[in-house]
């Protein structure tokens, strides 16, 4: 029998909770719809420019892909939210917590098991959407190279790794709550910092190889190009790899990870196949800029500051009796952290423009660095155009959507900026960015 939560006892708390959680989701859904419409309208208006700049035969494909990805994302988001709210308001969540409490394994072990269970439940809720996204949407647009067996293998390995990491991290934080009731946010922040630094080393060397093969670039034209960029940028790194991304997808990318002797550069094999060598060099120069200009550490500090604020809010909420009483849940730390996260997450999403501003500045600085290293902005412009066209990315996000979701400047804006650095003619691109 389902026992509904008595809303009348805390009407203001429930009203504020629903306004924050449901209201923020509705706001972001509105932005997503606005973004799709804006992108489609601008693509239609700038059809010829898109075809020539991004080598896209049919801009309608970009609109269709963007709309399909947005739709599946919104369906998944609202479905998950509906299940969470139903679990809370029907008393199902309370029943689960009561059952866990009855096992009498202590708050740390019980709480760790709770968060692992939440992880597994979240993965289960997202599975139908992930299957549709991979084998319908990505397949329809020619990106999917993943077999069902590989999908299942990846899913199981990801779930196992995530369960271990979530279990260990939640146990460590819950232990600090138990042992340092007044200072636990400080200890938890230190745990997050240590965990993040450890993952910079562990992920590329232990976790990533479980999913992909990494071939070192030791000789040949590509290695020569890499060395040229390293020399110009004043950078040393022996670990440069090409990853078999095409095993799963036709999307292309590159990334830089690690620090000190553990740093490495990874290029997707799709990127190597799609781009000219000079364009690849410019992408590499851009990625190196994030290390040379200390962007990685600046964003690491910024993320810790954001986590610190979130932990401070959770610290206050953890002692608020109404937080537990509104859903008739026991006042225990893991329940408080879970409920508090439901309040904090929308607030973090709504303040994302503050974080994005830092990233946007870093991306412009990296573009300027790459242009300087290459001695010309056109290789980077060509690389950005190739990435946009090959990935069917929407080059024209709505400004308000971009404010909340984009940590990179929109592609036309980047092209205009890069060409402006080398005093190239930018009237055409500028008019598109300005909407004139």
ABEGO torsion letter per residue (X at the ends): XBBBBBAAABAAAAAAAAAAAAAAAAAAAAAAAAAAAAAAAAAAAAAAAAAAAAGBABAAAAAAAAAAAAAAAAAAAAAAAAAAAAAAAAGAAAAAAAAAAAAGAEAAAAAAAAAAAAAAAAAAAAAAAAAAAAAAAAAAAGABABBAAAAAAAAAAAAAAAAAAAAAAAAAAAAAAAABAAAAAAAAAAAAAAAAAAAAAAAAAAAAAAABBBBBBABEAAAAAAAAAAAAAGBBBABBBBBBAAAABABBBBBBBEBEAABBBBBBAAAAAABBAAAAAAAAAAAAAAAAAGAAAAAAAAAAAAAAAAAAAAAAAAABAAAAAAAGBBBBAAAAAAAAAAAAAAAAAAAAAAAAAAAAAAAAAAAAAAAAAAGBAAAAAAAAAAAAAAAGBBABBBAAAAAAABABBBAAAAAAAAAAAAGBBAAAAAAAAAGX
